[in-house]
Amino acid sequence: MGSFFIIMSIVGSILFLINLIWFGWNTVLWLINGIQFLLQDMNFVERLYESFVMKWILLADFVYIITIIISTIIKKSYKTNLNSHYLQYQSIKNPKISISLNVFNEEQVVGTVVDDFINHKEVSDVIVIDNHSTDETVKIAKERGAKIITKEINKGYADSWILGLKESLKTEANIIAIADIDGTYNAYDLSKMVTYLENCDMVIGNRLVQNLTEKGNQNTMFYTWGNWILAKLYELKYFNLLHRGHIQISDVGCSFRCFRREALEKIIEEFDLTKNKFNDTTILLYTNNIAIKHDLRVIEIPITFNRRIGQSKYTGSNRKGIKFGLIMLWYIIKS
């Protein structure tokens, strides 16, 4: 499936550009010279018959569309096994949540966020993964009661993500959660996520619902639409005709998520940085891929999203957003 998806994505992009250029060029000629100049005293069918370029473009478009239709029919039953991909209910009695928070120089907000999660009635452990901060982040988090895992060198976000999950599995928690510590997430959303975990294995947050976001948050129009477009492309990768696919998401960049403990234990060994299958930008998509590979049920639900406190290390300018977007786009296509 991977090779076919790569080929169809590349061919589709090329065809889109060719059609766009052809349409744009003819539109310019029409605006300058009029429609009769383009038709050259012929009707549209005659013009089509006489145009060598147009015939080949339309033929290529037709073949591509037919290929898409055939592949869609073939994938009608993709990921639709009765025992693995449909409704199940597994009650979680006495939920105990261990949440890991990835930090790097967040002294402005770390105390507030740690307090928020520690005070949640179902949270048993708050683990702060410090990526070698140089400010007062560690001191403040420790004073607020978090367990601190300090790395001697900055190994990046993906390394902290993996370390946080593994440290949470050392606790007695039956639910493993993970988030960033920039003040954008709220601990009370854990309650709704736990409810959905009774029907699935991993819950991902969706930060793009306007009524649940604080005005002025970091998801600008550019980031919101970019995120949504990448998410729809990701859905196409796992599409089936019966239910629109094994996973439906709108936010590929949300790091706030929860796992059933037994589900995370099935996939944790797949997180190996030495194999270089992911990086700081693609770790979230890699997590989704591994979950789907192991037939875990993955659900995205709306969560609240606040304005960030402090300066983001990963987002900010549109230029940086385009860079991250292209990296994620290529990862979705090739993975």
N, C-alpha and C positions, 0 to 999 in steps of 0.2 A: 504494500500500500504506500509506503514511503516514497519509492521511486516514481510511482504513477502520480502521486500528489505533487511531487517536485516538477515533473514534466508538464502536467496540466496547469500548474500555477505559472510556470515560465511561458508556456505557449499562450495561455490566457492573457497574460500581461502584454506580450508582444502583439497579439491580435487587437487588444484594446487600444494600444498606442497607434497601430496602423489605421484602425477605424477612426480614431480621433483625429489623426493627421489628415486623412483623406476627407473626412467630413469638414474639418476646419478649413482646408485649402479650397474645397468647392464652395463653402459658404462665403469665403472672401471673394472668390471669382463671381459668385452670384450677386453679392453686394455691389461689386464694382461694375459688372457688365450686364447684369440681369439674367433671369432664368433662361431666356431663349438662347443666350450665348452658350450656356452649359448644354442645353438640349440640341443645339445646332439644327433647328427645324425638324427635330425628331420627337416622338412621344417618349415617355419614360422607358417603356419596354424596348423600343428600338435603340434608345441610348444605352441601355444595359447590355443589349446584344452586341453593340459596336465597341463598348468600352472593355478593353483587355484587362485593365487593372481592376475595375469594379467587379468583373466576373470572378477573378481569382480571390478577391477579398470576400465576396459573398459565399463562394464555395468553401473557403477556409472557415468562415463563420459557421456555415451549415455543418460541416464535418465536426467541428469542435462541439457544437450544441448536441449533435447526435451522440457523440462520445460521452458527453456529460450525462445525457439521458440514460444511455445503456449502463454506464457505471453506477448511476443512482439506482436503477432497477436491480442490478447485481447486488448492491449493498442494502437491499430492502431489509434483510434480516440480520444486519451487522450488529453485534452486541445485543442480541435479544434472547439470550438463553433464559428459560423460565426460572431456574434456580439462582441465577447470578445477577440478572439485570431488571428484576421487577420488584414489586412491593414486598417488603418484609418489615416486621415490627419486632424490635428487641428492646424491651424496657431497660432504662438505666436507673436502677434504684440507688439512692444515696450518692448522687454524682459528686466526685471529688476531682477538681480540675487543677492540673499543674500547668502554669503558663510561663513560657520563656519570652523575654523581652530583649531584643537586640539593641545595643546602645553604642554610641560613639560620641563623646563630648556633648551630653544632653543635660548639663547641670541645671538649665533653666526649667526643665519640665519633669525630670526623672522622679523627684519626690512626689509630685502630684499624681503621676501615672501609677507609680508603685502603690501609693495609698489607695487609689481607685480600685486596683485589682485585689489587693490584700483584703480590703473591706467587703469584697463580694462574698456572699454567704457560702457559695459552693467552691471557692478557690482555696485549695489546701497548700499550694506552693507557688511562690513567685520567684522565678530564676532570672537573674539579669546576666546576660552574656555580654561582657565588656570587651569591645574590640580595641583594647589598648588606649583608652581615653586618657587625655592629658589634663583634664580639668577636675572638678570636684564630683563628677558623676558617680563614681564608685563609692565614695564616702557617704554621699547623700542616700544612695540606694541601700547601703548597708544599715544606716541609721533608721531607715523606714521599715526594715525587717526582711528585705529580700536576700535570697542566697546569691552570692556573687561568684561568677566564673570569669576570671580575668585571663585574657590571652597575653602572652608576653610580646607578641608582635601582631600588627594589624594584618590579618589574613583575609579580610574582606567579608562582605555580607553573606555570601553563600556558606562560608565556613561557620559563621555564627549561627545561621539558620539550622544547619545540621547538628551542631554542638548543642543547641538549645533543645531540639527534639530528643536527642540521645540522653541529655541530662534529665529531662522530664520523665523519660522511661525508667530512670533509676528510682523514682518516687513510687508511692503506692496509689497514685491517682489512676482513675479509670477513664479519664478524659484528658487528652493532651491538647493544649492550645498554644498558639504562637502569635506574636504581634510585634509591631515596632513601638518605640517608646517616645514618639514625637508629639503625643497629645491629640492625635487625630481620632483615635479609637476610644470607645467607652466600654467599661467593664460590664455594664448592665446588658449589653448585647450578647454576652455569653449565655444568658438564660434562654434566649430564643434559639441560639445555635444548639444548645444541649437538647432542646425539644426536638429539633429536626434530626439530631443524631440517633434518635430512636428508630428512624426509618432509613438511615444511611450510615456511611462510614467516615465521610469527611464533609464538613460544611465550610464553604468559602463565603466571605463577605462580598457584598456588592455596594460600592461607595457612590454609585452614580445616580441614585434616586434623589431628585431635587428636594422633595419634601422632608428628607431625612438628613440633609446636609446643611452645615452652617455656611452662610454666605461669606464668600471670600476665601474658601478653602483652596487647596493647591490644584484641584482638578478644574483647570480652566476649560473653556470651550475646546481648545486645541487638544488637551489631554483627554477630555471626556470622549470626543468623537474618535480620536486615535485609538483609545482603549476599546471602544465599542467595535470599531472596524476590525481590529486584530482579534477580538473575541469571536466575531461572526466567522472570520476565516478559520479560527480554531475549531468552531463548531462544525464547519464543513469537513474538516479532517476526520471527524468522528460521526459523520452524518449517516443516518439510516432513514429510509423512506417511511417507515411506520410511525416513528415518534420524533422526527427531526434530530435523532441522535442520542447517544448515550450520555451526553452532557450538554447542558444549555447554560451559557455564561454571557455576561455583558461587560465584565471587568477583569481583564487579564492581570492587572497589577496590584490586586489587593492581597496584602500579606497577613491579614487577620483571618485565622481559620482554626477549626477544631477537628480533632480526630478521636474516634474510639480507640482506646488503647490497643486492643487486639488487632485493629486494622493497621495502625501505624507499625506494630511489630512485624507485620507481614512484609512491609516495604522498606524498613529502615536500613537494611543492608545494601539497598540499591543506591544509597546516597554516598558515593565514593568519589571524592574530588580527584583522586589519582587517575581515574578513567577519563576525566575531562569531557564529560557529556553535557556540562552546564557551567554557568558562571554567575556572577553576582546579578546580572540582568535577567537571566533565564531560569533561575532556580525555582521560581513559582510555577512556570510552565512545565519544568521537568517534574516537579512534584505531582502536577495533574496527570502528566503522561504515565508516570509510574503507577499512580492509583488506578488509572484506566487499564493499564496493562495487566494489573492483578485483579481486575474485575471488582474493584471497590465502587461502591455507590457514592457519587459525588453530587452535591447539591449546592447551588449558590442562592443565598438569601439576602435581602436588603438589610443593611446595617446603617447606623448613624455615622456621620463623618464630620469632624470638627476642623476648624482652621488650625494649621500647624503652628506650634510654638517654636520659634527659632528658625534657622535657615536649613532647608533640605540639602542633604549631600547628594541626592540622586536626581531630583527634579528641580525645576525653576525656569530656565529659559526654554523657548521653543526649539532652539538649536540643539540643546541637550536632549529634549524630548524626541526630536526627529532621530537622533543617534540611537537612543534606546529603542525607539519604535522599529527602526530598520533591523537592529539586532534581533528583536523579538520576532519580527516578520520572517526573517531568514530561518530562525530556529523553528518556528511553526511549520514552515515549508519542508525543511530537511529532516526534522526529527521523526 
